[in-house]
Amino acid sequence: MSDETTVFSTSDAGVATITLNRPQVYNAFNAQLHRELYAALREAERNGAVRCVVITGAGKAFCSGQDLKEVPEDAGPMVSEAIRKRYNPLVLKLRKLGKPVIAAVNGVAAGAGLSLALACDLRIAAQSARFSAAFVNIALVPDSGLTYFLPRLIGHGRALEMALLGQPIDATTALSWGLVNRVTGDEEFPDAVQALAAQLAAGPTRTLSLIRRNFDYAQDASLEQVLEWEAQAQQAAIDGGEYNEGVAAFREKRRPEYLGGYRVQVLLSLYPVSYFLVLALKNRSARR
């Protein structure tokens, strides 16, 4: 068995697949998995040939959350520090990545493993997948962004129910609630994942990143702010060159061929300083 806790591979279609590789413990997080997953995301971000990222799990699970064997019984303040140093940067890296990310949930996604799936842009599940906000089962509160992402996807009531009861839901329920975007049979699952990833990889990478960034910003903004950011993002999309190819392909009745290959840092300059000021003021008011 490989000593690597993540396996990074790329395809000719521009898809990078990151496989969590601790199947003997249902791909539970340990320190090494955190390091290697973060490094794999950085590699996907830097590699200009990569235009879509898939995260999945080896064996029967997607990710079962934190490996409790790594947490000492007298952990105390070490727990909050570990969350800040390991989990939080991972979630932020996923959201700031300049390329679409798919969670290919092949089995159980529990605790922080569910949080990982929620932090991705799209979620496709095998029919046998199960989802659990399992923190409460060991008297812990949800972390790694679960209380941010889950209510936004399935609503406050259902999210709170999952968090309070800690009971798993199946893939069919997850689809009907809006937690996942697609469900396929277990045998068809690998092909369905690659087809979705290839579709995104063939798209206008820069534009896709602008879209996902605008959706993230709109969560905590006024209508006036969103309208302004949409105008700025639209200008950036037109100036980026992908628009010209899209229009030309439409007129010539052919499929567009987008080049991709850019860095997400360029996008940070597209939004006014007022956005970051608004967030700072909101955080300051919340602390009062």
C-alpha positions in Angstrom: 0.0 0.0 0.0 1.3 3.4 -0.9 2.5 5.7 1.9 0.9 8.7 0.1 -2.3 9.9 1.7 -3.4 11.6 -1.5 -2.9 10.5 -5.1 -2.7 13.3 -7.7 -3.3 12.5 -11.3 -4.2 14.5 -14.4 -5.9 13.6 -17.7 -5.5 14.9 -21.3 -8.9 16.6 -20.8 -7.4 19.0 -18.3 -8.9 17.3 -15.2 -6.8 16.8 -12.0 -8.1 14.1 -9.7 -7.1 14.1 -6.1 -7.8 10.8 -4.4 -7.8 10.7 -0.6 -5.8 7.5 0.0 -6.4 6.2 3.5 -9.0 3.5 2.7 -8.2 1.5 5.8 -9.6 4.3 8.0 -12.2 5.4 5.5 -9.9 8.3 4.4 -10.0 10.0 7.8 -8.0 13.1 8.1 -4.6 13.0 9.8 -1.8 15.6 9.7 -0.2 14.0 6.7 -3.4 14.0 4.7 -3.9 17.6 5.5 -0.5 18.5 4.2 -0.7 16.4 1.1 -4.2 17.5 0.2 -3.3 21.2 0.5 -0.1 20.6 -1.6 -2.2 18.8 -4.2 -4.6 21.8 -4.4 -1.7 24.1 -4.8 -0.3 22.0 -7.6 -3.7 22.0 -9.4 -3.8 25.8 -9.0 -0.4 26.3 -10.4 -0.6 23.8 -13.3 -1.9 25.7 -16.3 -3.0 22.5 -18.0 -5.4 21.7 -15.2 -8.8 23.4 -15.7 -11.0 21.3 -13.3 -10.3 19.5 -10.1 -12.0 16.4 -8.7 -11.7 15.3 -5.1 -12.7 11.7 -4.3 -11.8 8.9 -1.9 -10.1 5.5 -2.3 -12.1 2.4 -1.3 -15.6 2.6 0.2 -15.6 6.1 1.7 -15.1 9.7 0.5 -13.9 11.0 3.9 -15.0 10.0 7.4 -13.7 13.2 9.1 -11.0 13.5 11.6 -9.0 10.4 12.6 -9.7 10.3 16.3 -6.7 8.1 16.9 -4.5 11.1 16.2 -6.2 13.2 18.8 -4.8 12.7 22.3 -7.4 12.3 25.1 -6.1 15.5 26.8 -6.0 17.5 23.6 -7.5 20.6 25.3 -6.6 23.8 23.4 -4.8 21.8 20.8 -8.1 21.1 19.0 -9.0 24.7 18.2 -5.4 25.3 17.1 -5.5 22.3 14.8 -8.7 23.6 13.3 -7.1 27.0 12.6 -3.9 25.6 11.2 -5.2 22.6 9.2 -8.9 22.7 8.4 -9.5 26.4 7.9 -6.7 27.0 5.4 -7.9 23.9 3.4 -11.4 25.2 3.2 -10.2 28.7 2.2 -7.8 27.2 -0.4 -10.8 25.4 -2.0 -12.9 28.5 -2.2 -10.1 30.7 -3.6 -9.0 28.2 -6.2 -9.3 29.7 -9.7 -10.8 26.5 -11.1 -14.0 24.6 -10.5 -13.8 21.8 -8.0 -16.1 18.7 -7.9 -16.6 16.5 -4.9 -17.0 13.0 -6.2 -18.6 11.4 -3.2 -18.1 7.7 -3.7 -19.2 6.6 -0.2 -19.5 8.0 3.4 -18.9 11.7 3.8 -19.0 12.4 7.6 -18.0 15.2 9.9 -15.1 17.2 8.4 -15.4 14.9 5.4 -18.9 16.3 4.8 -17.5 19.8 5.3 -14.9 19.1 2.6 -17.5 18.1 0.1 -19.6 21.2 0.9 -16.6 23.4 0.3 -16.4 22.2 -3.3 -18.4 23.8 -6.1 -20.4 20.8 -7.2 -21.1 17.4 -5.6 -21.9 14.3 -7.5 -22.7 11.2 -5.5 -22.7 7.5 -6.0 -26.0 5.8 -5.1 -24.3 4.1 -2.1 -23.0 7.4 -0.7 -24.1 8.6 2.8 -23.8 12.0 4.4 -23.6 12.8 8.1 -22.9 15.9 10.2 -21.6 13.4 12.8 -19.9 15.9 15.1 -22.6 15.7 17.7 -22.2 12.0 18.1 -19.0 12.6 20.0 -20.2 15.8 21.6 -18.5 18.2 19.2 -19.9 21.1 17.2 -19.6 21.2 13.4 -16.5 22.9 12.0 -14.5 23.4 8.8 -17.3 25.6 7.4 -20.2 23.2 7.8 -22.4 25.7 9.5 -21.6 28.2 6.7 -22.2 26.0 3.7 -24.9 23.5 4.8 -27.7 26.0 5.6 -27.0 27.8 2.3 -27.5 24.6 0.4 -30.4 22.9 2.1 -31.9 25.6 4.4 -31.6 26.4 8.1 -34.2 23.8 9.3 -32.8 20.7 7.6 -29.2 21.8 8.2 -29.9 22.2 11.9 -31.6 18.8 12.0 -28.6 17.1 10.5 -26.3 18.9 13.0 -28.4 18.2 16.1 -29.3 14.6 15.4 -26.1 13.4 13.7 -28.1 10.9 11.6 -26.9 10.0 8.1 -29.0 10.7 5.0 -28.7 8.7 1.8 -27.8 9.9 -1.7 -31.4 10.1 -2.8 -32.4 12.3 0.1 -29.3 14.4 -0.3 -30.3 15.1 -3.9 -33.9 16.0 -3.1 -32.6 18.4 -0.4 -30.2 20.0 -2.7 -27.1 18.9 -0.8 -25.7 17.2 -4.0 -26.2 18.1 -7.6 -26.3 14.6 -9.2 -26.6 11.0 -8.1 -25.6 8.0 -10.3 -25.5 4.3 -9.9 -22.3 3.0 -8.4 -21.1 1.3 -11.6 -21.8 4.4 -13.7 -20.3 6.7 -11.1 -16.6 7.0 -12.4 -17.7 7.7 -16.0 -20.3 10.3 -14.8 -17.7 12.1 -12.7 -15.2 12.3 -15.6 -17.9 13.4 -18.0 -18.9 16.3 -15.7 -15.3 17.2 -15.1 -14.4 17.2 -18.8 -17.4 19.4 -19.5 -16.2 22.0 -17.0 -12.5 21.6 -18.1 -13.6 22.4 -21.7 -15.4 25.6 -20.6 -14.0 29.1 -20.2 -11.9 28.7 -17.1 -11.5 32.4 -16.4 -15.2 33.0 -16.7 -16.1 30.0 -14.6 -13.9 31.4 -11.8 -15.6 34.8 -12.1 -19.0 33.1 -11.8 -18.1 31.1 -8.7 -16.4 34.1 -7.1 -19.5 36.3 -7.7 -21.7 33.7 -6.1 -19.5 33.6 -3.1 -19.4 37.3 -2.7 -23.2 37.6 -3.2 -23.8 35.6 0.0 -23.0 38.6 2.3 -23.7 41.6 0.0 -26.5 44.0 -0.8 -28.2 44.0 -4.2 -26.5 47.2 -5.1 -23.0 45.7 -4.4 -23.8 42.5 -6.3 -25.0 44.5 -9.3 -21.7 46.5 -9.3 -19.6 43.4 -9.0 -21.5 41.7 -11.8 -20.8 44.6 -14.0 -17.1 44.5 -13.2 -16.9 40.8 -13.7 -18.7 41.0 -17.0 -16.1 43.5 -18.2 -13.3 41.2 -17.0 -14.9 38.3 -18.9 -15.1 40.3 -22.1 -11.5 41.7 -21.7 -10.1 38.2 -21.0 -10.5 36.9 -24.5 -12.7 33.9 -23.9 -15.7 35.9 -24.9 -14.3 36.5 -28.3 -13.8 32.8 -28.8 -17.3 32.0 -27.5 -19.0 34.4 -29.9 -16.8 33.3 -32.8 -17.7 29.7 -32.2 -21.4 30.5 -32.0 -21.3 32.4 -35.3 -19.3 29.6 -37.0 -21.6 26.9 -35.5 -18.7 25.0 -33.8 -17.7 24.2 -30.3 -15.5 26.9 -28.7 -11.9 26.1 -27.9 -10.9 27.9 -24.7 -7.3 28.2 -23.8 -7.6 28.4 -20.0 -4.4 28.6 -18.1 -4.4 31.7 -15.8 -3.9 32.5 -12.1 -6.7 33.3 -9.7 -4.8 36.2 -8.2 -5.7 38.3 -11.2 -9.3 38.1 -10.1 -8.7 39.7 -6.7 -8.2 43.1 -8.3 -11.6 43.0 -10.0 -13.6 43.8 -7.0 -13.6 47.2 -5.1 -11.9 47.6 -1.8 -15.4 48.4 -0.5 -16.2 44.6 -0.6 -13.5 43.8 1.9 -14.4 46.9 3.9 -18.0 45.8 4.2 -16.9 42.3 5.4 -14.6 43.9 8.0 -17.4 46.2 9.3 -19.8 43.3 9.5 -17.3 41.2 11.5 -16.6 44.2 13.8 -20.3 44.7 14.4 -20.8 41.0 15.2 -18.1 41.2 17.9 -19.8 44.1 19.7 
